Amino acid sequence: MNRPWPLFALGTQFGDALERLSPLPPSDFRVARSTIFALVARVRQLDSAYKRAGAVHGCVLAAGSEILHHVEDIGRHNAVDSISGQMWLNGERGDDKLFYTTGRLTSEMVIKVVEMGIPVLVSRSGTTEMGLQVARRCGVTLIGRARNERFLVFNGAERIGFGGCLCAWRACLHACASLIPC
């Protein structure tokens, strides 16, 4: 991240943000299925306001399954923006990181991780159609419904190392629009 970026995007600002958005550069970054499972388990173990009171969203920046930053806020956008700011202040790159959110995988969330240079976006929730479209356009691996030892890959399954997992669905990678349950 070379510059701070206005991460809010409402109305015409959203259209402007989408127009100037560039796809992520090609990368050899890969993440093992087991790493995603381990990250989800570590997020569940965090002491969180959500567990105590509910009604908050949490976000995590991770290097593999190691949690680098964890932020909770009433607004999911605020939590993402806080991590973006921490990355910028610390001069951290995103090209070898994963981003986890408890919220839906909306177009705004995908745009934010693209601007942070993060290739993999994971959520315990699902995606929206527009979120999926932006992920496809920008080359983001989009993983939703990540709970316990299962998740759905909505886009970018080529970044996931499935190891010995011979999911029947994996053979349908292109035919099923990259929707891979595992």
C-alpha positions as CSV (number, residue, x, y, z in Angstrom):
1,M,0.0,0.0,0.0
2,N,1.7,3.1,-1.2
3,R,-1.0,5.6,-0.3
4,P,-4.0,5.9,1.9
5,W,-7.2,5.3,0.0
6,P,-10.7,6.6,0.8
7,L,-12.2,3.2,1.6
8,F,-15.8,4.3,1.9
9,A,-17.7,4.1,-1.4
10,L,-21.2,5.3,-1.6
11,G,-23.4,6.3,-4.5
12,T,-21.3,7.8,-7.4
13,Q,-18.1,7.3,-5.3
14,F,-18.7,3.6,-5.6
15,G,-18.9,3.8,-9.4
16,D,-15.8,5.9,-9.5
17,A,-14.0,3.4,-7.2
18,L,-15.0,0.5,-9.4
19,E,-13.9,2.3,-12.6
20,R,-10.4,3.0,-11.3
21,L,-9.9,-0.4,-9.7
22,S,-7.2,-2.5,-11.2
23,P,-7.0,-6.3,-11.0
24,L,-4.5,-7.7,-8.5
25,P,-1.1,-8.4,-10.2
26,P,-0.4,-12.1,-11.1
27,S,1.0,-13.9,-8.1
28,D,2.2,-17.4,-7.1
29,F,0.6,-16.9,-3.7
30,R,-1.3,-20.1,-2.6
31,V,-3.0,-21.1,0.6
32,A,-3.5,-24.7,1.8
33,R,-7.0,-25.8,2.7
34,S,-5.7,-26.8,6.2
35,T,-4.4,-23.2,6.7
36,I,-7.9,-21.8,6.1
37,F,-9.3,-24.3,8.6
38,A,-6.6,-23.3,11.1
39,L,-7.3,-19.6,10.6
40,V,-11.1,-20.1,11.2
41,A,-10.3,-22.1,14.4
42,R,-8.0,-19.3,15.7
43,V,-10.6,-16.6,14.9
44,R,-13.2,-18.6,16.9
45,Q,-10.8,-18.7,19.9
46,L,-10.3,-14.9,20.0
47,D,-11.6,-13.1,23.0
48,S,-14.2,-11.0,21.2
49,A,-16.9,-8.4,21.9
50,Y,-19.2,-10.5,19.7
51,K,-19.0,-13.4,22.1
52,R,-19.9,-11.2,25.0
53,A,-22.5,-8.8,23.5
54,G,-23.1,-9.7,19.8
55,A,-23.9,-7.1,17.2
56,V,-20.3,-6.4,16.1
57,H,-18.3,-7.4,13.1
58,G,-14.8,-8.7,13.3
59,C,-12.0,-8.6,10.8
60,V,-8.6,-10.3,10.8
61,L,-5.4,-9.8,8.7
62,A,-3.5,-13.0,8.7
63,A,-0.2,-14.4,7.4
64,G,-1.2,-18.0,6.9
65,S,-3.1,-18.9,10.0
66,E,-1.2,-16.4,12.1
67,I,-3.4,-13.5,13.1
68,L,-1.5,-10.2,12.6
69,H,-4.4,-7.7,13.3
70,H,-7.8,-8.2,14.8
71,V,-10.4,-5.4,14.9
72,E,-14.1,-5.4,15.9
73,D,-16.6,-2.6,15.2
74,I,-20.3,-2.1,15.0
75,G,-19.8,-1.4,11.3
76,R,-18.0,-4.0,9.1
77,H,-16.6,-1.2,6.9
78,N,-15.0,0.5,10.0
79,A,-13.3,-2.8,11.0
80,V,-11.9,-3.2,7.5
81,D,-10.8,0.4,7.3
82,S,-9.0,0.1,10.7
83,I,-6.9,-2.8,9.4
84,S,-6.2,-1.0,6.2
85,G,-4.9,2.0,8.2
86,Q,-2.8,-0.3,10.4
87,M,-1.3,-1.8,7.3
88,W,-0.6,1.6,5.8
89,L,1.0,2.9,9.0
90,N,3.2,-0.1,9.4
91,G,4.1,-0.3,5.7
92,E,2.7,-3.8,5.4
93,R,2.1,-5.4,2.1
94,G,-1.0,-7.5,1.4
95,D,0.1,-9.7,-1.4
96,D,0.9,-12.6,0.9
97,K,-1.9,-12.2,3.3
98,L,-5.4,-13.4,3.9
99,F,-8.3,-11.2,5.1
100,Y,-11.1,-12.7,7.3
101,T,-14.4,-11.0,8.0
102,T,-17.5,-12.0,9.8
103,G,-19.6,-10.0,7.4
104,R,-21.0,-10.7,4.0
105,L,-18.7,-10.6,1.0
106,T,-20.1,-7.5,-0.7
107,S,-18.6,-5.6,-3.6
108,E,-17.4,-3.0,-1.1
109,M,-15.5,-5.6,0.9
110,V,-13.9,-7.0,-2.2
111,I,-12.9,-3.5,-3.4
112,K,-11.3,-2.8,-0.1
113,V,-9.1,-5.9,-0.1
114,V,-8.1,-5.3,-3.7
115,E,-7.0,-1.8,-2.7
116,M,-5.0,-3.3,0.2
117,G,-3.5,-5.8,-2.3
118,I,-4.8,-8.9,-0.5
119,P,-5.5,-11.8,-2.8
120,V,-7.7,-14.0,-0.5
121,L,-10.9,-12.9,1.3
122,V,-12.5,-15.3,3.7
123,S,-15.8,-15.0,5.5
124,R,-18.0,-17.1,7.8
125,S,-20.9,-15.5,5.8
126,G,-21.9,-15.7,2.2
127,T,-21.3,-13.5,-0.9
128,T,-23.5,-11.1,-2.9
129,E,-23.7,-11.3,-6.7
130,M,-21.9,-8.0,-7.1
131,G,-19.2,-9.1,-4.6
132,L,-18.6,-12.2,-6.8
133,Q,-18.5,-10.1,-10.0
134,V,-15.9,-7.7,-8.5
135,A,-13.8,-10.7,-7.2
136,R,-13.8,-12.3,-10.7
137,R,-12.9,-9.0,-12.4
138,C,-10.0,-8.3,-9.9
139,G,-8.7,-11.8,-9.4
140,V,-9.6,-12.1,-5.7
141,T,-10.0,-15.6,-4.2
142,L,-13.4,-15.4,-2.5
143,I,-14.2,-18.0,0.2
144,G,-17.4,-17.9,2.1
145,R,-19.4,-20.0,4.6
146,A,-16.1,-20.8,6.3
147,R,-17.0,-22.6,9.5
148,N,-15.3,-25.5,11.3
149,E,-13.7,-27.6,8.6
150,R,-15.7,-26.6,5.6
151,F,-16.0,-23.6,3.2
152,L,-17.2,-22.6,-0.2
153,V,-14.8,-21.2,-2.8
154,F,-16.8,-18.8,-4.9
155,N,-13.8,-17.6,-7.0
156,G,-10.1,-18.2,-7.4
157,A,-10.0,-21.9,-6.5
158,E,-6.6,-22.1,-8.2
159,R,-5.0,-20.4,-5.2
160,I,-6.3,-23.1,-2.8
161,G,-4.1,-26.1,-2.2
162,F,-6.6,-28.9,-1.6
163,G,-4.0,-31.4,-0.8
164,G,-5.4,-34.9,-0.6
165,C,-9.0,-33.6,-0.7
166,L,-10.6,-35.2,-3.7
167,C,-13.9,-33.4,-3.5
168,A,-16.2,-34.6,-6.3
169,W,-17.0,-30.9,-6.9
170,R,-13.3,-30.1,-7.7
171,A,-13.6,-31.7,-11.1
172,C,-16.4,-29.2,-11.9
173,L,-14.1,-26.2,-11.3
174,H,-14.9,-24.4,-14.5
175,A,-18.4,-25.8,-15.1
176,C,-19.6,-24.8,-11.7
177,A,-18.2,-21.2,-11.9
178,S,-15.6,-22.0,-9.3
179,L,-18.1,-22.8,-6.6
180,I,-16.2,-25.5,-4.7
181,P,-17.6,-26.9,-1.4
182,C,-15.0,-28.5,0.8
